[in-house]
C-alpha cells in the first residue's frame, strides 16, 4: 500500500476519490455527510494496486489541523492506522491535531495517541497534542525531523 498526499484542489485527487465520494454506500458509511475540500485541505489517499482503499482529508486552519469525514474500505484497521500515521508524520511539527471521529473508530484513534475532548451521539471529537503526556513521542518526532 502507498499513501499519496494531495492538495485539496489537485486534479489527481478528483481522479482518485470522485468515484468514492459520490458513491451511495460510501456516503451512507459517512452518515450521509458529504466530503468537503478546498485549497486549505491536504488529502492522504491510500492506494493498493490501482484501487483507492481509503482517504483522510485534513483541513489546515490557522491554529490547528482537523481530520474529518474520512473513509476506509471495509473498515480496515491496518489501512486506517497507516493513514493516521501518515497524517501524524506529515504534521509532526503542528502542536494541535484535532479529529472528528465516528464513535466506532474511537479505539483506533486512541491507539494512535488521540484523546477524547467531546462526545456526541455519532461522533467523538479527539485531539493529538504535543504536551507533557506525549513529550517522549513528540521529542522523538522533532529530533528525527532535524536529523
Rosetta blueprint (number, residue, H / E / L):
1 X L
2 X E
3 X E
4 X E
5 X E
6 X E
7 X E
8 X L
9 X L
10 X L
11 X H
12 X H
13 X H
14 X H
15 X H
16 X H
17 X H
18 X H
19 X H
20 X H
21 X H
22 X L
23 X L
24 X H
25 X H
26 X H
27 X H
28 X H
29 X H
30 X L
31 X L
32 X L
33 X L
34 X L
35 X L
36 X L
37 X L
38 X L
39 X L
40 X L
41 X E
42 X E
43 X E
44 X E
45 X E
46 X E
47 X E
48 X E
49 X L
50 X L
51 X E
52 X E
53 X E
54 X E
55 X E
56 X E
57 X E
58 X E
59 X E
60 X E
61 X L
62 X L
63 X L
64 X L
65 X E
66 X E
67 X E
68 X L
69 X L
70 X L
71 X E
72 X E
73 X H
74 X H
75 X H
76 X L
77 X H
78 X H
79 X H
80 X H
81 X H
82 X H
83 X H
84 X H
85 X H
86 X H
87 X H
88 X H
89 X H
90 X H
91 X L
92 X L
93 X L
94 X L
95 X L
96 X E
97 X E
98 X E
99 X E
100 X E
101 X E
102 X E
103 X H
104 X H
105 X H
106 X H
107 X H
108 X H
109 X H
110 X H
111 X H
112 X L
113 X L
114 X L
115 X E
116 X E
117 X E
118 X E
119 X E
120 X L
121 X L
122 X L
123 X E
124 X E
125 X E
126 X E
127 X E
128 X E
129 X E
130 X L
131 X L
132 X H
133 X H
134 X H
135 X H
136 X H
137 X H
138 X H
139 X H
140 X H
141 X H
142 X H
143 X H
144 X H
145 X H
146 X H
147 X L
